[in-house]
């Protein structure tokens, strides 16, 4: 009898252990409660956004001369001079993606998708085709705006959202036309929301995602779970030409500035603050007594510029612009670039350990001093160089990475004394024969004096190079 009772108790104990609940996870999991849960899908989002993502086909005509081999006497014997030196036309085609942002036919894509094209055709998801005209390109951010004439036909449109609301881990969908196989959709998450130092464009500030982006996706849409545009797919990091899960998209807030400039009928002008700086490293943070390396250490301020007028000083650390944090010069430049000229914004700085908020006026880059483009001539080592006065406007136009003052070399003629000297476009002339060069007129005066020996100093990037010519 005792044995039977013991066996029953053991069986009950085992059953209790089997039936006992496991420790509850941080978030309770549940099996699908019904068919609706089992059939959860991105399909509604794709139906909403997909029609506004278009395919873009471009054609470029290239003149190609016949090979010099046709000058061979054997070819001459049969063809004479009929083929010699006659240019042939070859048509190059490429494809990409774009997004319709207006019922008036306004479409945004990447600048590199339509670069140098002679014909642009837009094909909608429902196979309707329209010839497109290029409205504007902004190569600094790799964006282009096209326009098609839909007539009375209704166009699907994709709305933009505030891309600053994105967070790492958010789900996103990439819609485009990879490899020309037709519209495709891939899903992923946001891996980073302010990726800089990518080297894709002048404004390095990208949304990084692991949604598969392949050739042909360029210019396509990156959408959030609300079905609105959060970015324009632009580039991938790849080792073999295909996606390995690292893709980059231009934030919708940058796209909006380009589109609004077109809609307002004006040229896109981005604010200029008249200051530059460097990222705060761990060593710099320690020397300044900062808790961690963050922000931009200001190391140059343009006299009379908005930054100086706002009270910004060399040595200040900018930690936010318009309430948005900045971690390096690229992010600071992006934050300013997405603001509209004509208003004001706030910048928060750390000065001697204390936080201060300054009011910054947003103005376009002035052409001051006037560029005064001059082709240097005469019997001097700089003959054959085309130079100009640097100004904020010219710095922006040339996408020049350096101090915005001085005389810059724009062009160097082949076979000229300037070319023999090793002068390059982008060099900034500092001194000629111990005379400081600040303006083109200073250079003219220095070169107007006769000299047997010339000592010329230029700034090339972060280096100062000095060359002596003559006896």
Secondary structure, DSSP 8 states (H G I E B T S, - for coil): -HHHHHHHHHHHHHHHHHHS-----SS------SHHHHT--SHHHHHHHGGGEEEEEEEEEEEEE--GGGGSHHHHHHHTTSSTT-EEEEEEEEEEEEEE--TT-EEEE-HHHHTT-SEEEEE-TTS-EEEEEEEEEETTTTEEEEEE--TT-------B--GGG--TT-EEEEEE-GGGS--EEEEEEEEEEEE----SSSS--EEEE-S---TT-TT-EEE-TTS-EEEEEEEE--SSSS--S-EEEEEHHHHHHHHHHHHTTS----EE--EEEEE--HHHHHHHT-SSS-SEEEEEE-TTSHHHHHT--TT-EEEEETTEE--SHHHHHHHHHTS-TTSEEEEEEEETTEEEEEEEE-EE----S----EE--SSSTTTTEEEEE--HHHHHHHT--S-S-SEEEEEE-TTSHHHHHT--TT-EEEEETTEE--SHHHHHHHHTS--SEEEEEEEETTEEEEEEEE-
